[in-house]
Amino acid sequence: MTSQQAGRLDRPVDADRDHVLGDDTAEITLVEYGSYACRHCRAAHQVVANLRDQFRNRLRYVYRHLPLTDRTLATHAAELAEYVSETERRFWEVHDLLMSRSHDFSERRTSRRSPPNSASRRETGGSPRWPARWGVGSGTTPRAACTAARV
């Protein structure tokens, strides 16, 4: 890596693609690659919140999905966040909720249950459908509904 490359992202922050909190003129940009099913990401979530409080307008925070831990569950959670972002413009609200409840996505808690609406999975070629109680529309397929998926 050359000295000119140090401190540069491989893919620059793009407000149309990335989830961004803060002004693009902030002196510090923090980009997090995270997964809703990762306990380390949950721990980092509170640290990032504290940093945002401490640095205020000097910090721009960018979140990018990187569902590594238990890919299926983490990807579904990321798709849910994207769906709500695209349809209701409430990404950060859902992001905070998923980060604070991501322990619900652990293998131990889900291994005893079938995925949401497992009967409808056969009808959609294996794509999950989120239940109406999740607030994204009864039987909606997140990937199909989200036209600009960032997952």
GROMACS elastic network, one bead per residue, 0.5 to 0.9 nm:
[ bonds ]
;  ai    aj funct       b0    kb
    1     4     6  0.80860   500
    1     5     6  0.61198   500
    1     6     6  0.68427   500
    2     5     6  0.52877   500
    2     6     6  0.66216   500
    3     6     6  0.52841   500
    3     7     6  0.86485   500
    4     7     6  0.80766   500
    4     8     6  0.81543   500
    5     8     6  0.55773   500
    5     9     6  0.83969   500
    6     9     6  0.86148   500
    8    11     6  0.84426   500
    8    12     6  0.77439   500
    9    12     6  0.54788   500
    9    13     6  0.79146   500
    9    31     6  0.89394   500
   11    14     6  0.83476   500
   13    16     6  0.89356   500
   13    17     6  0.80544   500
   13    18     6  0.65780   500
   13    20     6  0.83846   500
   13    24     6  0.88856   500
   13    31     6  0.84113   500
   13    62     6  0.75980   500
   14    17     6  0.53592   500
   14    18     6  0.55297   500
   14    19     6  0.84823   500
   14    20     6  0.84880   500
   15    18     6  0.52415   500
   15    19     6  0.66714   500
   15    20     6  0.63298   500
   15    24     6  0.89312   500
   16    19     6  0.80827   500
   17   148     6  0.79800   500
   17   149     6  0.86667   500
   17   150     6  0.66811   500
   18    62     6  0.66111   500
   18    63     6  0.66378   500
   18    64     6  0.63618   500
   18   150     6  0.74656   500
   19    61     6  0.82486   500
   19    62     6  0.55664   500
   19    63     6  0.53462   500
   19    64     6  0.69129   500
   19    91     6  0.78624   500
   19    92     6  0.82462   500
   20    23     6  0.83963   500
   20    24     6  0.88285   500
   20    60     6  0.70490   500
   20    61     6  0.57410   500
   20    63     6  0.66692   500
   21    59     6  0.85715   500
   21    60     6  0.57496   500
   21    61     6  0.51251   500
   21    62     6  0.64390   500
   21    63     6  0.87088   500
   21    92     6  0.88949   500
   22    25     6  0.85058   500
   22    26     6  0.71770   500
   22    29     6  0.88696   500
   22    56     6  0.84011   500
   22    57     6  0.66442   500
   22    58     6  0.82918   500
   22    59     6  0.65366   500
   22    61     6  0.63122   500
   22    62     6  0.85677   500
   23    26     6  0.55015   500
   23    57     6  0.71799   500
   23    58     6  0.83636   500
   23    59     6  0.78476   500
   23    60     6  0.59465   500
   23    61     6  0.89833   500
   24    27     6  0.85022   500
   24    29     6  0.82549   500
   24    60     6  0.67051   500
   25    28     6  0.85952   500
   25    58     6  0.83760   500
   25    60     6  0.82276   500
   26    29     6  0.68921   500
   26    57     6  0.63877   500
   26    59     6  0.54548   500
   26    60     6  0.57919   500
   27    57     6  0.86209   500
   27    58     6  0.54234   500
   27    59     6  0.64802   500
   27    60     6  0.79235   500
   28    55     6  0.88836   500
   28    58     6  0.60380   500
   28    60     6  0.61485   500
   28    61     6  0.85071   500
   29    58     6  0.85221   500
   29    59     6  0.57466   500
   29    61     6  0.59077   500
   29    62     6  0.73816   500
   30    48     6  0.88170   500
   30    59     6  0.71400   500
   30    60     6  0.61881   500
   30    62     6  0.60858   500
   30    63     6  0.85076   500
   31    60     6  0.84155   500
   31    61     6  0.60347   500
   31    63     6  0.59132   500
   31    64     6  0.73143   500
   32    41     6  0.89959   500
   32    61     6  0.77355   500
   32    62     6  0.61503   500
   32    64     6  0.60695   500
   32    65     6  0.83263   500
   33    41     6  0.86644   500
   33    62     6  0.85993   500
   33    63     6  0.61568   500
   33    65     6  0.56335   500
   33    66     6  0.54401   500
   33    67     6  0.86298   500
   34    37     6  0.88825   500
   34    38     6  0.77027   500
   34    40     6  0.89360   500
   34    41     6  0.58271   500
   34    42     6  0.88112   500
   34    63     6  0.71968   500
   34    64     6  0.63745   500
   34    65     6  0.53086   500
   34    66     6  0.50614   500
   34    67     6  0.66198   500
   34    68     6  0.82627   500
   35    38     6  0.54343   500
   35    39     6  0.87039   500
   35    40     6  0.89254   500
   35    41     6  0.63192   500
   35    42     6  0.84419   500
   35    64     6  0.88179   500
   35    65     6  0.61465   500
   35    66     6  0.54056   500
   35    68     6  0.63647   500
   35    69     6  0.69740   500
   35    71     6  0.88708   500
   35    74     6  0.60223   500
   35    75     6  0.80856   500
   35    77     6  0.85706   500
   35    78     6  0.76335   500
   35    99     6  0.85499   500
   35   102     6  0.89537   500
   36    39     6  0.81250   500
   36    41     6  0.70709   500
   36    42     6  0.73164   500
   36    65     6  0.85665   500
   36    66     6  0.88568   500
   36    67     6  0.70385   500
   36    69     6  0.83890   500
   36    73     6  0.84253   500
   36    74     6  0.55119   500
   36    75     6  0.83204   500
   36    77     6  0.65089   500
   36    78     6  0.70734   500
   36    95     6  0.83681   500
   36    98     6  0.62243   500
   36    99     6  0.57322   500
   36   100     6  0.89461   500
   36   101     6  0.85166   500
   36   102     6  0.54388   500
   36   103     6  0.85142   500
   36   105     6  0.77751   500
   37    41     6  0.79601   500
   37    42     6  0.81962   500
   37    67     6  0.74140   500
   37    68     6  0.80181   500
   37    69     6  0.58073   500
   37    70     6  0.67928   500
   37    71     6  0.82923   500
   37    73     6  0.69617   500
   37    74     6  0.50955   500
   37    75     6  0.88302   500
   37    77     6  0.81175   500
   37    98     6  0.87767   500
   37    99     6  0.82302   500
   37   102     6  0.53903   500
   37   103     6  0.68106   500
   37   104     6  0.81642   500
   37   105     6  0.55459   500
   37   106     6  0.64585   500
   38    41     6  0.52566   500
   38    42     6  0.64703   500
   38    43     6  0.88903   500
   38    67     6  0.81771   500
   38    68     6  0.76840   500
   38    69     6  0.56291   500
   38    70     6  0.83320   500
   38    74     6  0.80799   500
   38    99     6  0.89406   500
   38   102     6  0.74610   500
   38   103     6  0.81592   500
   38   105     6  0.87951   500
   38   106     6  0.84483   500
   39    42     6  0.50136   500
   39    43     6  0.63545   500
   39    44     6  0.86708   500
   39    69     6  0.89192   500
   39   102     6  0.77657   500
   39   103     6  0.72835   500
   40    43     6  0.50716   500
   40    44     6  0.61582   500
   40    45     6  0.85843   500
   41    45     6  0.60325   500
   41    99     6  0.77119   500
   42    45     6  0.50906   500
   42    46     6  0.71624   500
   42    99     6  0.54620   500
   42   100     6  0.67936   500
   42   101     6  0.86840   500
   42   102     6  0.72765   500
   42   103     6  0.85438   500
   43    46     6  0.58847   500
   43    47     6  0.68448   500
   43    99     6  0.88606   500
   44    48     6  0.60352   500
   44    49     6  0.85330   500
   45    48     6  0.52049   500
   45    49     6  0.62965   500
   45    50     6  0.87775   500
   45    96     6  0.82525   500
   45    99     6  0.69175   500
   45   100     6  0.84105   500
   46    50     6  0.62671   500
   46    51     6  0.86592   500
   47    50     6  0.50988   500
   47    51     6  0.62372   500
   47    52     6  0.86665   500
   48    52     6  0.61056   500
   48    53     6  0.85733   500
   48    61     6  0.83374   500
   49    52     6  0.51140   500
   49    53     6  0.62875   500
   49    54     6  0.86558   500
   50    53     6  0.50725   500
   50    54     6  0.61383   500
   50    55     6  0.86472   500
   51    55     6  0.59487   500
   51    56     6  0.79698   500
   51    59     6  0.81887   500
   52    55     6  0.53447   500
   52    56     6  0.53682   500
   52    57     6  0.82332   500
   52    58     6  0.86686   500
   52    59     6  0.64895   500
   52    60     6  0.81551   500
   52    61     6  0.77360   500
   53    56     6  0.53718   500
   55    58     6  0.53906   500
   55    59     6  0.56969   500
   56    59     6  0.60044   500
   56    60     6  0.85791   500
   57    60     6  0.73877   500
   64   150     6  0.76644   500
   64   151     6  0.79617   500
   65    75     6  0.85366   500
   65    78     6  0.67038   500
   65   150     6  0.70527   500
   65   151     6  0.55744   500
   66    69     6  0.89932   500
   66    74     6  0.85480   500
   66    75     6  0.83741   500
   66    78     6  0.86798   500
   66   151     6  0.72714   500
   67    70     6  0.76265   500
   67    71     6  0.56328   500
   67    72     6  0.83073   500
   67    73     6  0.84324   500
   67    74     6  0.50530   500
   67    75     6  0.55460   500
   67    77     6  0.88014   500
   67    78     6  0.74279   500
   67   151     6  0.79984   500
   68    71     6  0.53218   500
   68    74     6  0.71185   500
   68    75     6  0.83701   500
   69    72     6  0.85754   500
   69    73     6  0.83033   500
   69    74     6  0.66539   500
   69   106     6  0.89885   500
   70    73     6  0.58488   500
   70    74     6  0.60621   500
   70    75     6  0.83698   500
   70   105     6  0.84614   500
   70   106     6  0.78307   500
   70   107     6  0.73622   500
   71    74     6  0.51106   500
   71    75     6  0.56413   500
   71    76     6  0.83163   500
   72    75     6  0.52429   500
   72    76     6  0.61737   500
   72    77     6  0.86762   500
   73    76     6  0.51306   500
   73    77     6  0.62194   500
   73    78     6  0.86380   500
   73   105     6  0.62186   500
   73   106     6  0.81932   500
   73   107     6  0.86255   500
   74    77     6  0.51391   500
   74    78     6  0.62005   500
   74    79     6  0.86110   500
   74   102     6  0.88206   500
   74   105     6  0.73622   500
   75    79     6  0.60639   500
   75    80     6  0.85368   500
   75   151     6  0.71972   500
   76    80     6  0.61538   500
   76    81     6  0.86883   500
   76   128     6  0.78695   500
   76   142     6  0.81545   500
   76   143     6  0.88672   500
   77    80     6  0.50366   500
   77    81     6  0.63420   500
   77    82     6  0.86973   500
   77    98     6  0.74176   500
   77   102     6  0.87310   500
   77   105     6  0.84534   500
   78    81     6  0.50768   500
   78    82     6  0.62151   500
   78    83     6  0.85822   500
   78    95     6  0.86586   500
   78    98     6  0.89370   500
   78   150     6  0.84610   500
   78   151     6  0.63693   500
   79    83     6  0.60104   500
   79    84     6  0.85979   500
   79   142     6  0.58327   500
   79   143     6  0.63171   500
   79   146     6  0.78482   500
   79   149     6  0.73289   500
   79   150     6  0.82309   500
   79   151     6  0.66325   500
   80    83     6  0.50474   500
   80    84     6  0.62545   500
   80    85     6  0.84596   500
   80    94     6  0.84482   500
   80   130     6  0.81325   500
   80   134     6  0.89547   500
   80   136     6  0.78905   500
   80   142     6  0.60490   500
   80   143     6  0.84348   500
   80   146     6  0.89959   500
   81    84     6  0.52929   500
   81    85     6  0.60535   500
   81    86     6  0.86746   500
   81    90     6  0.82768   500
   81    91     6  0.58341   500
   81    92     6  0.84819   500
   81    94     6  0.59538   500
   81    95     6  0.63841   500
   81    98     6  0.82350   500
   82    86     6  0.60743   500
   82    87     6  0.85113   500
   82    91     6  0.68604   500
   82   142     6  0.78935   500
   82   143     6  0.86286   500
   82   146     6  0.65715   500
   82   148     6  0.81883   500
   82   149     6  0.62608   500
   82   150     6  0.69271   500
   82   151     6  0.77365   500
   83    86     6  0.51950   500
   83    87     6  0.60489   500
   83    88     6  0.80791   500
   83    91     6  0.85209   500
   83   136     6  0.74588   500
   83   142     6  0.56156   500
   83   143     6  0.75580   500
   83   145     6  0.65476   500
   83   146     6  0.51075   500
   83   147     6  0.86053   500
   83   149     6  0.79565   500
   84    87     6  0.51967   500
   84    88     6  0.52884   500
   84    89     6  0.64019   500
   84    90     6  0.59441   500
   84    91     6  0.61550   500
   84    94     6  0.74625   500
   84   135     6  0.85569   500
   84   136     6  0.67103   500
   84   142     6  0.88272   500
   84   146     6  0.85198   500
   85    88     6  0.56449   500
   85    90     6  0.51017   500
   85    92     6  0.81682   500
   85    94     6  0.83447   500
   85   146     6  0.86196   500
   86    89     6  0.57925   500
   86    90     6  0.81910   500
   86    91     6  0.81788   500
   86   145     6  0.84421   500
   86   146     6  0.62334   500
   86   147     6  0.77469   500
   86   148     6  0.76411   500
   86   149     6  0.86300   500
   87    90     6  0.82315   500
   87   136     6  0.84349   500
   87   145     6  0.84017   500
   87   146     6  0.78860   500
   88    91     6  0.80723   500
   89    92     6  0.85677   500
   90    93     6  0.54848   500
   90    94     6  0.63989   500
   90    95     6  0.85262   500
   91    94     6  0.52898   500
   91    95     6  0.58102   500
   91    96     6  0.85591   500
   92    96     6  0.60413   500
   92    97     6  0.84690   500
   93    96     6  0.53769   500
   93    97     6  0.63364   500
   93    98     6  0.87451   500
   94    98     6  0.59978   500
   94    99     6  0.84238   500
   95    98     6  0.51848   500
   95    99     6  0.60464   500
   95   100     6  0.85044   500
   96    99     6  0.51326   500
   96   100     6  0.60660   500
   96   101     6  0.85283   500
   97   100     6  0.51856   500
   97   101     6  0.60855   500
   97   102     6  0.81545   500
   98   101     6  0.50706   500
   98   102     6  0.52904   500
   98   103     6  0.88945   500
   98   104     6  0.89618   500
   99   102     6  0.52030   500
   99   103     6  0.83546   500
  100   103     6  0.77822   500
  101   104     6  0.58094   500
  101   105     6  0.79675   500
  102   105     6  0.53321   500
  102   106     6  0.74476   500
  103   106     6  0.55301   500
  103   109     6  0.83524   500
  104   107     6  0.86515   500
  104   108     6  0.89629   500
  104   109     6  0.63981   500
  104   110     6  0.77148   500
  105   108     6  0.84254   500
  105   109     6  0.68733   500
  105   110     6  0.66890   500
  106   109     6  0.55223   500
  106   110     6  0.64193   500
  106   111     6  0.85328   500
  107   110     6  0.52247   500
  107   111     6  0.56368   500
  107   112     6  0.89279   500
  108   111     6  0.56036   500
  108   112     6  0.76173   500
  109   112     6  0.67012   500
  109   113     6  0.78515   500
  110   113     6  0.53164   500
  110   114     6  0.74314   500
  110   115     6  0.78596   500
  111   114     6  0.76226   500
  113   116     6  0.87892   500
  114   117     6  0.79286   500
  114   118     6  0.63019   500
  115   118     6  0.54404   500
  115   121     6  0.87213   500
  115   128     6  0.74679   500
  115   129     6  0.89864   500
  116   119     6  0.86295   500
  116   120     6  0.86541   500
  116   121     6  0.85485   500
  116   128     6  0.66985   500
  116   129     6  0.64882   500
  116   130     6  0.61858   500
  116   131     6  0.66208   500
  117   120     6  0.54771   500
  117   121     6  0.67569   500
  117   128     6  0.71419   500
  117   129     6  0.61573   500
  117   130     6  0.72010   500
  117   131     6  0.69774   500
  117   139     6  0.81182   500
  118   121     6  0.50359   500
  118   122     6  0.73477   500
  118   126     6  0.85857   500
  118   128     6  0.72624   500
  118   129     6  0.80905   500
  119   122     6  0.59621   500
  119   123     6  0.73800   500
  120   123     6  0.50396   500
  120   124     6  0.64508   500
  120   125     6  0.87849   500
  120   126     6  0.81319   500
  120   127     6  0.83442   500
  120   128     6  0.73762   500
  120   129     6  0.68523   500
  120   139     6  0.79969   500
  121   124     6  0.52694   500
  121   125     6  0.61887   500
  121   127     6  0.54636   500
  121   128     6  0.54010   500
  121   129     6  0.69405   500
  122   125     6  0.53476   500
  122   126     6  0.54827   500
  122   127     6  0.79663   500
  123   126     6  0.73923   500
  123   127     6  0.84872   500
  124   127     6  0.54477   500
  124   128     6  0.76053   500
  124   129     6  0.84107   500
  124   141     6  0.82852   500
  125   128     6  0.88612   500
  127   141     6  0.68929   500
  127   142     6  0.86715   500
  127   143     6  0.81539   500
  128   139     6  0.87210   500
  128   140     6  0.86076   500
  128   141     6  0.63617   500
  128   142     6  0.79222   500
  129   138     6  0.79460   500
  129   139     6  0.50834   500
  129   140     6  0.54916   500
  129   142     6  0.71461   500
  130   133     6  0.82659   500
  130   134     6  0.67032   500
  130   135     6  0.86017   500
  130   136     6  0.70671   500
  130   137     6  0.75590   500
  130   138     6  0.68251   500
  130   139     6  0.58665   500
  130   140     6  0.61093   500
  130   141     6  0.68123   500
  130   142     6  0.74853   500
  131   134     6  0.57526   500
  131   135     6  0.77728   500
  131   136     6  0.77105   500
  131   137     6  0.73049   500
  131   138     6  0.55556   500
  131   139     6  0.61669   500
  131   140     6  0.79725   500
  132   135     6  0.55021   500
  132   136     6  0.63018   500
  132   137     6  0.51671   500
  132   139     6  0.69766   500
  132   140     6  0.84249   500
  133   136     6  0.78706   500
  133   137     6  0.82182   500
  133   138     6  0.79633   500
  134   137     6  0.77301   500
  134   138     6  0.86330   500
  135   138     6  0.80182   500
  136   139     6  0.85770   500
  136   140     6  0.69282   500
  136   142     6  0.82601   500
  137   140     6  0.55583   500
  137   141     6  0.89991   500
  140   143     6  0.89187   500
  140   144     6  0.80905   500
  140   145     6  0.71184   500
  141   144     6  0.54843   500
  141   145     6  0.61182   500
  141   146     6  0.86360   500
  142   145     6  0.50578   500
  142   146     6  0.59475   500
  143   146     6  0.53333   500
  143   147     6  0.76696   500
  143   149     6  0.71721   500
  144   147     6  0.69424   500
  146   149     6  0.55910   500
